[in-house]
Amino acid sequence: TKHLPLHLLRICFVSLAMLCTYYTYITIPLSLATGIGFTGPIWVTCFAALFLKEQVSFKQWVAIAIGYGGVLVIIQPVNVVVSYGIITGILSNVFAALAIISMKILTK
């Protein structure tokens, strides 16, 4: 391949996403971890707009905001104390989104 560094970066992103996911499932309740997992598509859309310069319309941003609001309803952040499990749950989605974006860059 001509893009070995990007392949290695993608491997790092996927590995970190898996490690964070496993740690999240060990440390917080499954229902909370699943609710946090629903933020994955939100991160992918934000990173696609940022790194791939894809056009995201106002309606799509509104849909993303509503989706994030739905995640907040599921998680009920008023009753949740921020812990390492929650932080790694969010990080796992960020790393997975970065892996998807890097794969998209590799296929261009």
C-alpha positions in Angstrom: 0.0 0.0 0.0 1.0 3.6 -0.5 -0.7 4.8 2.6 0.9 2.6 5.3 0.8 5.4 8.0 -2.9 5.9 7.5 -3.5 2.2 7.8 -1.5 2.1 11.0 -3.5 5.1 12.3 -6.7 3.3 11.5 -5.5 0.2 13.3 -4.8 2.3 16.4 -8.2 4.0 16.2 -10.0 0.6 16.0 -7.9 -0.9 18.8 -8.5 2.0 21.1 -12.3 1.9 20.3 -12.4 -1.8 21.2 -10.4 -1.3 24.4 -12.6 1.6 25.5 -15.7 -0.3 24.7 -14.7 -3.3 26.8 -13.7 -1.1 29.7 -17.0 0.7 29.4 -19.0 -2.5 29.5 -17.1 -3.6 32.6 -17.5 -0.5 34.6 -20.9 0.9 34.0 -24.4 -0.6 33.6 -25.2 -2.1 30.2 -28.2 0.2 29.6 -26.1 3.3 30.2 -23.3 2.0 27.9 -25.8 1.2 25.2 -27.3 4.7 25.5 -23.8 6.3 25.2 -23.2 4.0 22.1 -26.0 5.8 20.3 -23.8 8.8 20.0 -21.6 7.0 17.4 -23.4 8.3 14.2 -23.4 11.8 15.6 -19.6 11.7 15.9 -19.2 10.3 12.4 -21.3 13.1 10.9 -19.4 15.8 12.7 -16.0 14.3 11.7 -17.2 13.9 8.1 -18.1 17.5 8.0 -14.8 18.5 9.6 -12.3 16.2 7.9 -13.9 15.2 4.6 -15.6 18.6 4.0 -18.9 17.0 3.4 -21.9 19.3 3.3 -24.3 18.9 6.2 -27.5 20.9 5.8 -29.2 22.8 8.5 -32.0 20.2 8.7 -29.3 17.5 9.2 -27.8 19.5 12.1 -31.2 19.8 13.6 -31.7 16.1 13.3 -28.3 15.5 14.9 -29.3 17.8 17.8 -32.6 16.0 18.3 -30.8 12.7 18.2 -28.3 13.9 20.8 -31.3 15.0 22.9 -32.7 11.6 22.6 -29.5 10.1 23.9 -29.6 12.5 26.8 -33.1 11.3 27.6 -31.9 7.7 27.6 -28.8 8.4 29.7 -30.6 10.8 32.1 -27.5 12.8 32.9 -29.1 14.3 36.0 -28.8 11.0 37.8 -25.4 10.0 36.4 -22.1 10.7 38.1 -19.4 11.2 35.5 -16.9 8.4 35.8 -14.1 6.8 33.8 -16.6 4.4 32.3 -18.7 7.1 30.8 -15.7 9.0 29.5 -14.3 5.8 27.9 -17.7 5.1 26.4 -17.7 8.5 24.7 -14.1 8.0 23.6 -14.9 4.6 22.1 -17.4 6.3 19.9 -15.0 9.0 19.0 -12.3 6.5 18.1 -14.7 4.4 16.1 -15.8 7.4 14.2 -12.2 8.4 13.4 -11.6 4.8 12.2 -14.6 5.2 9.8 -13.4 8.5 8.6 -9.9 7.2 8.0 -11.3 4.3 6.1 -13.3 6.7 3.9 -10.1 8.7 3.3 -8.2 5.4 2.3 -10.9 4.5 -0.2 -10.7 7.8 -2.1 
